[in-house]
Amino acid sequence: MILAFDIGGTKIAAAMIDGEQIVTRRQVPMPQAVDGFAAAIDALTAGLPSPERVAVASTGFVSEGRIHAVNRNIITFWNGFALHDFLAARFGCPVVMLNDAQAAAWAEYCAGGRAVGNLLYMTLSTGVGGGLVLGHRLQVGPSGLAGHIGHATLGTLPLDAPVRCGCGRTGCLESVASGTAIARQATAWFGEPLDSRAVFGRAATDSRAAQILTRAATAVAEAIANCAMLVDIGQVVIGGSVGLAPSMPERIRAALQAGPALTRIAVMPAALGADSGLIGAAQWATQQATGRHPGGPGVASKPNQGARG
């Protein structure tokens, strides 16, 4: 069986996967220090059988077996952390690593029967991530950055004025539409600490909360339209705790409908829900093991993508 990890800004999920079936799934909060991370991995895998391979879907990007943060404010030690060697030493088996949104994009593409050749997956959660399947091939890129739509800049700015993103740019989608950004804007507007869950809870009866969510959806729609014009996507799949929250897919669709017909791309919620990253990473690891690399030459099979051992 494959041991899969989905590592995000606020949680780590682990699962034993047999084929495409999740046999065991566990989840803990994501620590913000290396020692805590090691303890979390040990706790998640205690009592589990030894895996044949380890598959990782992680926030950030993978280069030479190391994880690098795009937004360095999310995980402070995620800046060149040698995750491949860390996991290989613990489990004594091959380790395959992929960005979490890229892994989810591949899982959702496969779950849809591979009917749409050009697909954009967007995860709206602590941050905003993205994965692209173009011409039926998952895009990773030589630096692992392909699909990082959360750090494309937009004309739609947050309601609490332009904000410099942790990636170093100003005007990123992530600074408007992530769970962190929604909470930040709401806290500024309401004058009290609020998280994104509280904003969704208030949106039905409070116009200011609704406005924050509408602005986030408008920013997502703008990013989708830009992607449509750039690479001619046929479908968008939305995931993440914010993306799958009640009313968010509908808000994004409404924002797209307000734009030109050329960019009114079909938007679907993630068929695999919160498990897209886990399943996609396991699928990718299996394809590595069998020598089939659907992402094309030089994508996941090169060492700089963490596929070693």
Phi and psi in degrees as a GROMACS rama.xvg file:
@    title "Ramachandran Plot"
@    xaxis  label "Phi"
@    yaxis  label "Psi"
@TYPE xy
-101.645  135.374  ILE-2
-96.2385  116.39  LEU-3
-110.576  141.222  ALA-4
-120.113  139.86  PHE-5
-120.763  108.588  ASP-6
-108.994  115.679  ILE-7
-119.233  -173.559  GLY-8
-69.5933  -26.309  GLY-9
-122.324  -8.96059  THR-10
-148.598  159.429  LYS-11
-123.507  125.588  ILE-12
-108.948  144.463  ALA-13
-132.351  144.252  ALA-14
-148.836  142.269  ALA-15
-90.054  126.161  MET-16
-123.615  126.851  ILE-17
-112.383  110.251  ASP-18
69.0075  -115.771  GLY-19
-117.045  16.6031  GLU-20
-104.532  129.45  GLN-21
-79.528  118.455  ILE-22
-89.011  -45.963  VAL-23
-137.477  135.418  THR-24
-133.8  134.51  ARG-25
-135.562  158.025  ARG-26
-151.316  140.161  GLN-27
-139.199  162.535  VAL-28
-63.2456  150.049  PRO-29
-80.1354  118.094  MET-30
-69.5848  163.407  PRO-31
-111.156  18.4104  GLN-32
-145.02  155.065  ALA-33
-61.0256  -42.8909  VAL-34
-60.8167  -43.4112  ASP-35
-66.3029  -35.1814  GLY-36
-63.9429  -45.3293  PHE-37
-60.8396  -41.944  ALA-38
-65.5285  -37.8317  ALA-39
-65.6135  -41.7777  ALA-40
-62.6431  -42.4255  ILE-41
-63.5473  -41.389  ASP-42
-66.9868  -40.2603  ALA-43
-65.3944  -30.6403  LEU-44
-106.293  3.78347  THR-45
-60.0016  127.325  ALA-46
82.4332  -2.95628  GLY-47
-82.1964  152.074  LEU-48
-67.6287  157.915  PRO-49
-65.059  129.955  SER-50
-82.403  156.993  PRO-51
-76.5033  -36.5074  GLU-52
-147.487  157.125  ARG-53
-112.13  131.207  VAL-54
-118.96  132.308  ALA-55
-123.744  128.732  VAL-56
-112.6  115.658  ALA-57
-131.624  144.839  SER-58
-61.1521  152.245  THR-59
93.0171  -161.453  GLY-60
-132.424  153.675  PHE-61
-102.21  129.255  VAL-62
-146.476  123.324  SER-63
53.033  39.741  GLU-64
77.2556  4.74653  GLY-65
-112.601  151.271  ARG-66
-101.254  132.706  ILE-67
-123.768  136.107  HIS-68
-80.8068  141.275  ALA-69
-83.5513  -53.1363  VAL-70
-94.1045  104.581  ASN-71
-75.412  -3.03915  ARG-72
-83.1422  -11.9992  ASN-73
-84.1936  -54.2747  ILE-74
-126.541  108.504  ILE-75
-66.9837  -29.8188  THR-76
-94.3985  5.58615  PHE-77
-87.1813  54.8582  TRP-78
-134.073  77.8934  ASN-79
90.5723  14.4458  GLY-80
-62.8424  128.798  PHE-81
-79.6888  69.8302  ALA-82
-66.2819  -37.6546  LEU-83
-58.0625  -52.0513  HIS-84
-67.0189  -36.4929  ASP-85
-57.1443  -47.8992  PHE-86
-76.8258  -37.3745  LEU-87
-62.0742  -38.8447  ALA-88
-67.1427  -33.3564  ALA-89
-77.2183  -37.3511  ARG-90
-111.085  -12.9059  PHE-91
61.7413  37.3553  GLY-92
-148.063  169.895  CYS-93
-60.459  144.769  PRO-94
-124.126  128.504  VAL-95
-118.089  131.834  VAL-96
-125.769  146.302  MET-97
-151.986  149.833  LEU-98
-58.7853  145.739  ASN-99
-64.3419  -39.9885  ASP-100
-72.753  -33.1943  ALA-101
-63.2814  -44.1319  GLN-102
-61.5422  -43.3416  ALA-103
-65.7341  -38.0609  ALA-104
-59.6522  -42.7196  ALA-105
-66.8406  -41.4267  TRP-106
-62.8313  -43.2274  ALA-107
-69.9969  -36.1877  GLU-108
-60.886  -46.0447  TYR-109
-66.879  -38.8145  CYS-110
-64.8038  -28.2491  ALA-111
-84.1325  9.32565  GLY-112
77.5271  14.4956  GLY-113
58.4192  28.392  ARG-114
-77.4741  -29.2563  ALA-115
-104.091  117.704  VAL-116
-73.4975  -30.0517  GLY-117
-118.736  110.193  ASN-118
-131.671  138.179  LEU-119
-111.386  125.595  LEU-120
-104.711  133.685  TYR-121
-126.27  129.244  MET-122
-108.688  123.236  THR-123
-108.456  106.58  LEU-124
-146.142  -135.61  SER-125
-53.0439  -44.4687  THR-126
-118.652  -166.019  GLY-127
-124.086  120.99  VAL-128
-119.421  169.242  GLY-129
-153.951  152.045  GLY-130
-138.242  144.765  GLY-131
-122.276  131.877  LEU-132
-111.27  118.721  VAL-133
-125.018  129.086  LEU-134
58.2266  36.1684  GLY-135
67.6705  17.6351  HIS-136
-124.032  131.821  ARG-137
-69.3004  132.545  LEU-138
-96.2368  127.149  GLN-139
-117.819  -48.4067  VAL-140
90.849  155.731  GLY-141
-63.5051  -24.4394  PRO-142
-105.721  0.996112  SER-143
80.958  10.1008  GLY-144
-92.1412  -8.68781  LEU-145
-56.9371  132.389  ALA-146
91.3219  -0.144411  GLY-147
-74.9417  65.5617  HIS-148
-68.5916  -20.2745  ILE-149
-63.7499  -16.7343  GLY-150
-114.26  20.4566  HIS-151
-84.3992  141.577  ALA-152
-90.7928  153.144  THR-153
-133.508  168.082  LEU-154
-84.6346  -19.7885  GLY-155
-83.1271  111.364  THR-156
-102.072  159.318  LEU-157
-66.1417  161.208  PRO-158
-75.7146  -11.1593  LEU-159
-106.536  32.616  ASP-160
82.9593  162.771  ALA-161
-57.26  140.347  PRO-162
-126.857  133.738  VAL-163
-76.909  123.275  ARG-164
-74.2258  159.284  CYS-165
-64.6709  -12.4155  GLY-166
-82.0507  -11.4437  CYS-167
103.915  -6.31191  GLY-168
-100.408  161.811  ARG-169
-114.478  135.313  THR-170
94.3602  16.8903  GLY-171
-68.0474  148.552  CYS-172
-53.5758  -40.0037  LEU-173
-59.7485  -28.6419  GLU-174
-79.0894  -4.42181  SER-175
-114.374  -41.4769  VAL-176
-114.733  -3.06619  ALA-177
-75.8702  164.938  SER-178
-60.1046  -38.1215  GLY-179
-62.3205  -42.7668  THR-180
-69.2309  -40.0575  ALA-181
-61.7483  -43.3031  ILE-182
-64.183  -42.2415  ALA-183
-62.3226  -45.5237  ARG-184
-65.1437  -41.7264  GLN-185
-66.1799  -40.8542  ALA-186
-62.1657  -39.5376  THR-187
-67.2436  -41.5668  ALA-188
-73.436  -42.727  TRP-189
-90.256  -14.231  PHE-190
72.1327  22.5951  GLY-191
-149.256  151.599  GLU-192
-64.6252  125  PRO-193
-136.832  140.41  LEU-194
-98.943  175.055  ASP-195
-64.7136  -33.2938  SER-196
-59.9745  -41.3412  ARG-197
-66.2694  -35.4921  ALA-198
-64.9333  -44.2601  VAL-199
-62.3072  -37.8131  PHE-200
-64.4301  -32.4883  GLY-201
-86.6772  -17.9101  ARG-202
-60.8831  -29.9323  ALA-203
-69.0076  -25.0861  ALA-204
-123.177  -5.94366  THR-205
-124.036  116.205  ASP-206
-65.5748  -29.5755  SER-207
-69.0777  -42.3978  ARG-208
-62.7735  -42.6578  ALA-209
-61.5607  -37.1145  ALA-210
-65.9521  -37.3223  GLN-211
-62.5643  -44.2333  ILE-212
-68.6605  -37.6231  LEU-213
-64.8952  -40.3373  THR-214
-63.253  -41.6671  ARG-215
-61.3902  -45.2714  ALA-216
-64.6151  -37.6089  ALA-217
-63.3163  -40.3843  THR-218
-64.9034  -41.9208  ALA-219
-62.1077  -43.8016  VAL-220
-61.9148  -39.3321  ALA-221
-62.8138  -42.8443  GLU-222
-64.444  -40.1236  ALA-223
-62.6516  -44.5527  ILE-224
-61.6179  -41.9534  ALA-225
-60.8181  -43.3107  ASN-226
-65.1356  -39.0724  CYS-227
-60.8571  -42.2229  ALA-228
-70.34  -30.5359  MET-229
-80.0126  -45.9327  LEU-230
-128.959  6.14141  VAL-231
60.7985  56.8777  ASP-232
-72.6036  150.953  ILE-233
-104.02  -18.0578  GLY-234
-156.056  147.894  GLN-235
-119.677  132.632  VAL-236
-113.744  129.271  VAL-237
-107.86  131.117  ILE-238
-134.579  -171.05  GLY-239
90.2839  159.039  GLY-240
-62.7159  -35.0056  SER-241
-78.1618  -44.2423  VAL-242
-62.6622  -30.9391  GLY-243
-99.405  4.53125  LEU-244
-67.0459  151.413  ALA-245
-53.5332  131.312  PRO-246
85.0273  -16.222  SER-247
-68.2  -47.2935  MET-248
-57.9277  -38.4739  PRO-249
-65.5535  -38.9783  GLU-250
-64.0894  -40.2174  ARG-251
-66.4368  -44.0906  ILE-252
-59.9837  -42.6614  ARG-253
-62.6153  -40.2592  ALA-254
-65.8794  -38.276  ALA-255
-66.2207  -38.9452  LEU-256
-64.1284  -24.9524  GLN-257
-76.7046  -10.7093  ALA-258
-98.9192  -173.304  GLY-259
-61.6783  151.502  PRO-260
-59.2947  -32.5636  ALA-261
-61.5294  -25.0528  LEU-262
-109.846  13.6244  THR-263
-84.919  73.781  ARG-264
-81.5749  144.674  ILE-265
-63.1222  130.536  ALA-266
-116.673  125.007  VAL-267
-124.739  143.617  MET-268
-70.746  151.951  PRO-269
-58.9266  124.17  ALA-270
-65.3029  -30.0909  ALA-271
-98.2056  5.24354  LEU-272
57.0416  -134.205  GLY-273
-74.1181  -7.98593  ALA-274
-98.191  6.63282  ASP-275
-56.3293  -45.4688  SER-276
-64.2448  -44.2482  GLY-277
-60.4668  -48.3717  LEU-278
-68.117  -41.6175  ILE-279
-63.7634  -40.6865  GLY-280
-63.2682  -41.7353  ALA-281
-66.0474  -40.9444  ALA-282
-61.2008  -43.354  GLN-283
-64.269  -41.1938  TRP-284
-63.6955  -38.9448  ALA-285
-63.9342  -41.5848  THR-286
-67.2454  -33.1563  GLN-287
-61.9028  -45.2234  GLN-288
-64.5438  -33.0632  ALA-289
-91.2775  -1.22753  THR-290
82.7881  7.56798  GLY-291
-98.6903  119.469  ARG-292
-118.72  86.31  HIS-293
-67.0881  -11.9188  PRO-294
-77.6831  -3.56614  GLY-295
97.0981  169.782  GLY-296
-58.9881  134.351  PRO-297
74.6413  17.1785  GLY-298
-94.5209  -79.7264  VAL-299
-92.909  -11.647  ALA-300
-85.5524  -12.5304  SER-301
-80.3099  150.337  LYS-302
-59.5973  -30.0455  PRO-303
-67.9663  -8.19054  ASN-304
-96.6718  5.18462  GLN-305
87.7114  5.97486  GLY-306
-90.5053  83.1632  ALA-307
-119.35  172.146  ARG-308
